[in-house]
Amino acid sequence: MTVRSRGFFTTTCILPAVFFLLIHSGQQRADQESWARHMNEGAKYRQEARYPEAERAFLRALEEAEQSPGQDLRLSMNLNNLALLYVDEGRYGEAEPLYLRALELRERVLGRDNPEVALTLNNLAALYRSQALYAKADPLFQRALSILEKQYGPKHTQVAMVLNNLAASCYEQGDYGQAEQFLRRALAVRDKRSEVAGPEAARTLNNLAEIRRVQGRYAEARELYQRALTILEKTLGPEHSDTAAALNNLASLSVNQGRYHDAERLYRRALAILEKNFGMEHAAVATGLNNLAALRCELRDYGEAERLHQQALAIRQKALGAEHPDVASSLNNLSTVYCYQKRYAEAEVFGRRALAIWEKVLGPEHRDVAAGLSNLAQICYQQGRYQEAASLLQRSLAIREKVLGPNHPTMAETLKQYASTLRKIKQKNEAAIVEARARDIDLHSGPSSHGQHTVDVLALRPMGK
């Protein structure tokens, strides 16, 4: 029932203002220097998760760019970076028009096949992927890939970046075979460029490991995770935030394998790195606390799990705002702990708060909304409210089937839950049909470990390129 972050390293592109300045004399030069100062301040504040300050800086820069005729590229850069900030804050509806406007400006000034257009397409696709709008995201990723391959050839670093992001989209849709193909193409790029022992290769190895983990191929996953961790420790250092992400993912695999002592040691090491890098009130630290809490819940240490989830919730509310999707995840996770403790009234209150945020921010047909509906159904089931539970599960199944497809591994989990509920309301024949469908999905997809708390590097720190 716990909602956790996914285990893929993905990349969006923030555009550094200082790289694109054309210096002129007089007032124009002063204006550009002022604009660049605001942009760089915004990037700095975003990196530090000081989002209100970052927004003010980017908006000051945007106002100056809007007032400067003939500066469309500068304006597009501004729009891109402000949109990235809004994505960090879960303000997806505000980010989309900024990306679309930046894309229109770049296509008009640079042409439709310019690499900078491809980077904007990548960012817009990543936004749609965050919202589980895969039918919108995947064609944009593919167009970005086509442009970059045409301009740079198939062995360029930015080509590998988009391949990795396409793999993440396939992974979330349960198409693990296609995801692996994209990742192996990305690794081939790294190998060709002699980057096979670099950080980007390590991130791709991590992603391959995540596919192995959700497929239940734990020995292969452990070898890949260890390789990724070794490279990151060597290239970025043992206390880098990406190293913390890799430690976290190795810990999640240890949970799958029942190696709880190893898992706790790794989680605590990752959390210590995050606290040292970002301070005690950063959203990345909340992610580390959330993962440790999930482990304590797994071990039925519900009091400690509640304390850690409450701490994570407080950090997220302060750092991200009361209606961020990650705040909803913390509310949902607390709901799970209360349900295990048979504190059903509290569990339902927190579960409904989480669902309301997800529906408002992500839309009524997002995969997280489906998860929230399933969790509420479980609370109703435990209280004997079987008809209500069945209705919630029907909604959850409809969303999952539409967004993820009829054969996604999480469909099987929800179908089993639905079948149990149907049996409680004496619909045994329908329950048998539903159980048969769940078995068929399991047979073709293999064991699923999607519930484990692997994290994306974006959950730990803002990514730039």
C-alpha positions as CSV (number, residue, x, y, z in Angstrom):
1,M,0.0,0.0,0.0
2,T,2.9,2.4,0.4
3,V,3.6,4.6,-2.5
4,R,7.3,5.0,-3.2
5,S,9.5,6.7,-5.8
6,R,10.7,4.9,-8.8
7,G,14.2,3.6,-9.3
8,F,15.2,5.3,-12.6
9,F,17.8,8.0,-13.1
10,T,16.4,10.4,-15.6
11,T,17.6,13.7,-17.0
12,T,16.0,17.0,-17.8
13,C,18.0,20.0,-19.2
14,I,18.4,23.3,-17.4
15,L,20.0,25.9,-19.6
16,P,22.8,27.9,-18.0
17,A,22.4,31.5,-18.7
18,V,26.1,32.3,-18.7
19,F,26.7,30.0,-21.7
20,F,24.4,31.9,-24.0
21,L,25.2,35.6,-23.4
22,L,26.2,37.9,-26.2
23,I,27.9,40.9,-24.6
24,H,27.2,44.3,-26.0
25,S,28.1,47.8,-24.9
26,G,26.2,50.3,-22.8
27,Q,22.7,49.8,-21.5
28,Q,22.2,46.5,-23.5
29,R,25.2,45.0,-21.8
30,A,24.0,46.1,-18.4
31,D,20.5,44.6,-19.1
32,Q,22.0,41.3,-20.2
33,E,24.3,41.2,-17.1
34,S,21.2,41.9,-14.9
35,W,19.2,39.2,-16.6
36,A,22.1,36.7,-16.3
37,R,22.5,37.5,-12.6
38,H,18.8,36.7,-12.0
39,M,19.0,33.5,-14.0
40,N,22.0,32.3,-12.2
41,E,20.5,33.2,-8.8
42,G,17.4,31.2,-9.8
43,A,19.5,28.2,-10.8
44,K,21.4,28.3,-7.5
45,Y,18.2,28.6,-5.4
46,R,16.6,25.8,-7.3
47,Q,19.6,23.6,-6.7
48,E,19.3,24.3,-3.0
49,A,15.5,23.7,-3.1
50,R,14.8,27.3,-2.1
51,Y,11.9,27.4,-4.5
52,P,10.2,30.7,-3.6
53,E,13.5,32.5,-4.0
54,A,14.2,30.7,-7.2
55,E,10.8,31.6,-8.6
56,R,11.3,35.3,-7.7
57,A,14.7,35.3,-9.5
58,F,13.4,33.6,-12.6
59,L,10.4,35.9,-12.8
60,R,12.6,39.0,-12.5
61,A,14.7,37.6,-15.3
62,L,11.6,36.8,-17.3
63,E,10.3,40.4,-16.9
64,E,13.6,41.7,-18.3
65,A,13.6,39.2,-21.2
66,E,10.0,40.1,-22.1
67,Q,11.0,43.8,-22.4
68,S,14.1,43.2,-24.6
69,P,13.1,43.0,-28.3
70,G,15.0,40.5,-30.4
71,Q,15.9,38.3,-27.5
72,D,13.7,35.3,-28.2
73,L,16.4,32.7,-27.4
74,R,17.1,34.4,-24.1
75,L,13.3,34.4,-23.4
76,S,13.0,30.7,-24.3
77,M,15.9,29.8,-21.9
78,N,14.1,31.7,-19.2
79,L,10.8,29.9,-19.9
80,N,12.5,26.5,-19.9
81,N,14.2,27.0,-16.5
82,L,11.1,28.4,-14.9
83,A,9.1,25.4,-16.1
84,L,11.7,23.1,-14.6
85,L,11.2,24.8,-11.3
86,Y,7.5,24.4,-11.5
87,V,7.9,20.7,-12.2
88,D,10.1,20.4,-9.1
89,E,7.2,22.0,-7.1
90,G,4.6,19.8,-8.7
91,R,3.0,22.7,-10.5
92,Y,2.6,20.8,-13.8
93,G,-0.3,22.8,-15.2
94,E,1.8,26.0,-14.9
95,A,4.9,24.3,-16.4
96,E,3.3,23.1,-19.6
97,P,2.5,26.4,-21.2
98,L,6.0,27.7,-20.5
99,Y,7.6,24.7,-22.2
100,L,5.2,25.0,-25.2
101,R,6.0,28.7,-25.5
102,A,9.8,28.0,-25.3
103,L,9.4,25.3,-27.9
104,E,7.6,27.6,-30.3
105,L,10.2,30.3,-29.9
106,R,13.1,27.9,-30.5
107,E,11.5,26.3,-33.5
108,R,10.8,29.7,-35.0
109,V,14.3,31.1,-34.4
110,L,16.5,28.0,-34.7
111,G,14.5,25.7,-36.9
112,R,12.6,22.5,-36.1
113,D,15.7,20.3,-36.3
114,N,18.0,22.2,-34.0
115,P,19.5,20.4,-31.0
116,E,18.1,23.1,-28.6
117,V,14.7,22.2,-29.9
118,A,15.4,18.6,-29.1
119,L,16.3,19.5,-25.5
120,T,13.0,21.4,-25.0
121,L,11.1,18.5,-26.5
122,N,12.9,16.2,-24.0
123,N,11.8,18.4,-21.1
124,L,8.2,18.7,-22.2
125,A,8.1,14.9,-22.7
126,A,9.5,14.4,-19.2
127,L,6.7,16.6,-17.8
128,Y,4.1,14.5,-19.6
129,R,5.7,11.3,-18.3
130,S,5.5,12.7,-14.7
131,Q,1.8,13.0,-15.3
132,A,1.6,9.5,-16.8
133,L,0.6,11.0,-20.2
134,Y,2.6,8.5,-22.1
135,A,0.7,9.0,-25.4
136,K,2.0,12.6,-25.3
137,A,5.4,11.9,-23.9
138,D,6.7,9.1,-26.0
139,P,6.3,10.8,-29.5
140,L,8.1,13.9,-28.1
141,F,11.0,11.7,-26.8
142,Q,11.2,10.0,-30.2
143,R,11.2,13.3,-32.0
144,A,14.0,14.6,-29.7
145,L,15.9,11.4,-30.3
146,S,15.5,11.7,-34.1
147,I,16.8,15.3,-34.1
148,L,19.8,14.5,-32.0
149,E,20.8,11.5,-34.0
150,K,20.5,13.5,-37.2
151,Q,22.6,16.4,-35.9
152,Y,25.1,14.5,-33.8
153,G,25.0,10.9,-35.0
154,P,23.9,7.9,-32.9
155,K,26.8,7.9,-30.5
156,H,26.4,11.3,-28.8
157,T,25.9,11.8,-25.1
158,Q,22.6,13.6,-25.6
159,V,21.3,10.7,-27.6
160,A,22.1,8.4,-24.7
161,M,20.2,10.8,-22.4
162,V,17.0,10.6,-24.4
163,L,17.4,6.8,-24.8
164,N,17.5,6.6,-21.1
165,N,14.4,8.7,-20.7
166,L,12.5,6.6,-23.2
167,A,13.6,3.5,-21.2
168,A,12.1,5.1,-18.1
169,S,8.8,5.7,-19.9
170,C,8.7,2.0,-21.1
171,Y,9.6,0.8,-17.6
172,E,6.7,2.7,-16.0
173,Q,4.3,1.2,-18.6
174,G,5.6,-2.3,-17.8
175,D,7.3,-2.8,-21.2
176,Y,10.6,-4.1,-19.7
177,G,11.9,-5.6,-22.9
178,Q,11.7,-2.3,-24.8
179,A,13.1,-0.5,-21.8
180,E,16.1,-2.8,-21.8
181,Q,16.7,-2.3,-25.5
182,F,16.8,1.5,-25.0
183,L,19.2,1.2,-22.1
184,R,21.6,-1.2,-23.9
185,R,21.7,1.3,-26.8
186,A,22.5,4.0,-24.2
187,L,25.3,1.9,-22.8
188,A,26.7,1.3,-26.2
189,V,27.0,5.1,-26.7
190,R,28.9,5.3,-23.4
191,D,31.1,2.5,-24.4
192,K,31.9,4.0,-27.8
193,R,32.7,7.3,-26.1
194,S,34.9,5.6,-23.5
195,E,32.4,6.6,-20.8
196,V,31.7,3.1,-19.7
197,A,33.2,3.8,-16.3
198,G,31.7,7.3,-15.9
199,P,28.7,8.5,-13.9
200,E,26.2,8.4,-16.8
201,A,27.1,4.8,-17.5
202,A,26.6,4.1,-13.8
203,R,23.1,5.6,-14.0
204,T,22.3,3.4,-17.0
205,L,23.5,0.4,-15.1
206,N,21.3,1.3,-12.2
207,N,18.3,1.5,-14.5
208,L,19.1,-2.0,-16.0
209,A,19.4,-3.2,-12.4
210,E,15.9,-1.8,-11.6
211,I,14.4,-3.7,-14.5
212,R,16.0,-6.9,-13.2
213,R,14.7,-6.1,-9.7
214,V,11.0,-5.7,-10.7
215,Q,11.3,-8.9,-12.8
216,G,12.5,-10.7,-9.7
217,R,15.9,-11.5,-11.1
218,Y,17.6,-10.4,-7.9
219,A,21.1,-11.9,-8.4
220,E,21.5,-10.0,-11.7
221,A,20.1,-6.9,-10.2
222,R,22.5,-7.0,-7.3
223,E,25.5,-7.3,-9.6
224,L,24.4,-4.3,-11.7
225,Y,23.6,-2.2,-8.7
226,Q,27.0,-3.0,-7.2
227,R,28.7,-2.0,-10.5
228,A,26.8,1.3,-10.6
229,L,27.6,2.0,-6.9
230,T,31.3,1.3,-7.4
231,I,31.5,3.6,-10.4
232,L,29.7,6.4,-8.6
233,E,31.8,6.2,-5.5
234,K,34.9,6.3,-7.6
235,T,33.9,9.1,-10.0
236,L,31.7,11.3,-7.8
237,G,32.8,10.3,-4.4
238,P,31.3,8.3,-1.5
239,E,29.2,11.2,-0.2
240,H,27.6,12.4,-3.5
241,S,23.8,12.5,-3.7
242,D,23.9,10.1,-6.7
243,T,25.9,7.7,-4.6
244,A,23.1,8.0,-2.0
245,A,20.5,7.1,-4.6
246,A,22.5,4.0,-5.6
247,L,22.8,3.0,-2.0
248,N,19.1,3.4,-1.6
249,N,18.3,1.2,-4.6
250,L,20.6,-1.5,-3.4
251,A,18.9,-1.3,0.0
252,S,15.5,-1.8,-1.7
253,L,16.8,-4.9,-3.4
254,S,18.0,-6.2,0.0
255,V,14.4,-5.7,1.2
256,N,13.2,-7.8,-1.7
257,Q,15.6,-10.6,-0.7
258,G,14.7,-10.4,3.0
259,R,18.1,-9.0,4.0
260,Y,16.7,-6.4,6.3
261,H,19.8,-5.7,8.4
262,D,21.7,-4.9,5.2
263,A,18.9,-2.8,4.0
264,E,18.7,-0.7,7.1
265,R,22.5,-0.1,7.1
266,L,22.4,1.0,3.4
267,Y,19.3,3.2,4.0
268,R,20.9,4.9,7.0
269,R,24.2,5.5,5.1
270,A,22.2,7.1,2.2
271,L,20.2,9.3,4.6
272,A,23.4,10.5,6.3
273,I,24.8,11.5,2.9
274,L,21.6,13.4,2.1
275,E,21.6,15.2,5.4
276,K,25.2,16.2,5.0
277,N,24.7,17.4,1.4
278,F,21.4,19.2,1.7
279,G,20.7,19.9,5.4
280,M,17.9,18.5,7.6
281,E,15.0,20.2,5.8
282,H,15.5,19.3,2.2
283,A,13.0,17.3,0.2
284,A,15.8,14.8,-0.6
285,V,16.2,14.1,3.1
286,A,12.4,13.4,3.3
287,T,12.8,10.8,0.6
288,G,15.5,9.1,2.7
289,L,13.3,9.2,5.8
290,N,10.4,7.8,3.8
291,N,12.4,4.9,2.7
292,L,13.7,4.1,6.1
293,A,10.1,4.4,7.5
294,A,8.9,1.9,4.8
295,L,11.5,-0.6,6.0
296,R,10.4,-0.2,9.7
297,C,6.8,-0.7,8.5
298,E,7.9,-3.9,6.7
299,L,9.4,-5.1,10.0
300,R,6.2,-4.1,11.9
301,D,7.9,-1.4,13.9
302,Y,4.9,0.8,13.3
303,G,5.7,3.4,16.0
304,E,9.1,4.2,14.4
305,A,7.6,4.0,11.0
306,E,5.0,6.6,12.0
307,R,7.6,8.9,13.5
308,L,9.8,8.8,10.4
309,H,6.8,9.3,8.0
310,Q,5.6,12.3,10.1
311,Q,9.1,13.8,9.9
312,A,9.2,13.3,6.1
313,L,5.7,14.8,5.8
314,A,6.7,17.9,7.8
315,I,9.8,18.4,5.6
316,R,7.9,18.0,2.4
317,Q,5.1,20.3,3.4
318,K,7.6,23.0,4.3
319,A,9.9,22.5,1.3
320,L,7.4,21.7,-1.5
321,G,4.1,23.1,-0.3
322,A,0.9,21.5,1.0
323,E,-0.4,20.2,-2.4
324,H,2.8,18.6,-3.9
325,P,2.4,15.0,-5.1
326,D,5.2,14.0,-2.7
327,V,3.2,15.4,0.2
328,A,0.4,13.2,-0.9
329,S,2.8,10.2,-0.9
330,S,3.7,10.9,2.7
331,L,0.0,11.2,3.7
332,N,-0.7,8.0,1.9
333,N,2.2,6.2,3.7
334,L,1.0,7.4,7.1
335,S,-2.4,6.1,6.1
336,T,-0.8,2.7,5.5
337,V,0.8,2.6,8.9
338,Y,-2.5,3.5,10.6
339,C,-4.3,0.8,8.7
340,Y,-1.7,-1.8,9.9
341,Q,-2.4,-0.5,13.4
342,K,-6.1,-0.9,12.9
343,R,-6.5,2.9,13.3
344,Y,-8.9,2.9,10.4
345,A,-10.5,6.3,11.0
346,E,-7.1,8.1,10.9
347,A,-6.0,5.9,8.0
348,E,-9.1,6.9,5.9
349,V,-8.6,10.7,6.7
350,F,-5.0,10.6,5.5
351,G,-5.8,8.4,2.6
352,R,-8.5,10.7,1.3
353,R,-6.3,13.7,1.8
354,A,-3.6,12.0,-0.3
355,L,-6.1,11.1,-3.0
356,A,-7.5,14.6,-3.2
357,I,-4.1,16.1,-3.8
358,W,-3.2,13.5,-6.5
359,E,-6.5,14.1,-8.3
360,K,-6.1,17.9,-8.2
361,V,-2.4,18.0,-9.2
362,L,-2.0,15.0,-11.4
363,G,-5.5,14.6,-12.8
364,P,-8.2,11.9,-12.2
365,E,-6.5,9.3,-14.4
366,H,-3.0,9.2,-13.0
367,R,-1.4,5.9,-11.8
368,D,-0.9,7.5,-8.3
369,V,-4.6,8.1,-8.2
370,A,-5.2,4.5,-9.0
371,A,-2.8,3.5,-6.1
372,G,-4.7,5.8,-3.8
373,L,-8.0,4.3,-4.7
374,S,-6.6,0.8,-4.0
375,N,-5.3,1.9,-0.7
376,L,-8.7,3.4,0.3
377,A,-10.3,0.2,-0.8
378,Q,-8.1,-1.8,1.5
379,I,-9.2,0.4,4.5
380,C,-12.8,-0.1,3.6
381,Y,-12.2,-3.9,3.2
382,Q,-10.7,-4.1,6.7
383,Q,-13.8,-2.5,8.1
384,G,-16.2,-4.8,6.3
385,R,-17.3,-2.1,3.9
386,Y,-17.0,-4.5,0.9
387,Q,-19.3,-2.9,-1.5
388,E,-17.5,0.5,-1.1
389,A,-14.2,-1.3,-1.5
390,A,-15.4,-3.0,-4.7
391,S,-16.4,0.4,-6.2
392,L,-13.1,1.9,-5.4
393,L,-11.2,-1.0,-6.9
394,Q,-13.3,-0.8,-10.1
395,R,-12.2,2.8,-10.5
396,S,-8.5,1.9,-9.8
397,L,-8.6,-0.9,-12.4
398,A,-10.1,1.3,-15.0
399,I,-7.4,3.9,-14.5
400,R,-4.6,1.3,-14.5
401,E,-5.9,-0.3,-17.7
402,K,-6.2,3.0,-19.5
403,V,-2.9,4.4,-18.4
404,L,-0.7,1.4,-18.1
405,G,-2.4,-1.2,-20.3
406,P,-4.4,-4.4,-19.5
407,N,-1.3,-6.5,-18.8
408,H,0.8,-4.3,-16.6
409,P,2.1,-6.1,-13.5
410,T,0.3,-3.8,-11.1
411,M,-3.0,-4.8,-12.8
412,A,-2.5,-8.3,-11.3
413,E,-2.1,-7.0,-7.8
414,T,-5.3,-4.9,-8.0
415,L,-7.3,-7.8,-9.7
416,K,-6.4,-10.1,-6.8
417,Q,-7.5,-7.5,-4.3
418,Y,-10.8,-7.0,-6.3
419,A,-11.4,-10.8,-6.4
420,S,-11.1,-11.1,-2.6
421,T,-13.6,-8.3,-2.3
422,L,-16.0,-9.9,-4.7
423,R,-15.9,-13.1,-2.7
424,K,-16.9,-11.1,0.4
425,I,-20.1,-9.9,-1.4
426,K,-20.9,-13.4,-2.7
427,Q,-19.9,-12.8,-6.3
428,K,-17.9,-16.0,-6.5
429,N,-18.2,-16.6,-10.2
430,E,-17.0,-13.1,-11.1
431,A,-14.2,-13.5,-8.6
432,A,-13.0,-16.6,-10.2
433,I,-12.9,-14.9,-13.6
434,V,-10.9,-12.0,-12.1
435,E,-8.5,-14.4,-10.4
436,A,-7.9,-16.2,-13.7
437,R,-7.1,-12.9,-15.4
438,A,-4.6,-12.0,-12.6
439,R,-2.9,-15.4,-12.9
440,D,-2.6,-14.9,-16.7
441,I,-0.9,-11.5,-16.2
442,D,1.5,-13.0,-13.5
443,L,2.3,-15.8,-15.9
444,H,3.4,-13.5,-18.7
445,S,5.0,-10.7,-16.7
446,G,6.7,-12.7,-13.9
447,P,7.0,-11.6,-10.3
448,S,6.7,-7.9,-9.7
449,S,8.5,-5.9,-7.1
450,H,7.1,-2.5,-8.1
451,G,6.1,-1.8,-4.5
452,Q,9.7,-1.5,-3.2
453,H,11.1,1.9,-2.5
454,T,13.7,2.5,-5.1
455,V,14.3,6.2,-5.9
456,D,14.9,8.2,-9.0
457,V,17.9,10.6,-8.8
458,L,15.4,13.4,-9.4
459,A,13.9,12.6,-6.0
460,L,17.3,13.4,-4.5
461,R,18.5,16.5,-6.3
462,P,17.7,18.6,-9.3
463,M,19.4,17.4,-12.4
464,G,21.0,19.6,-15.0
465,K,22.9,19.1,-18.1
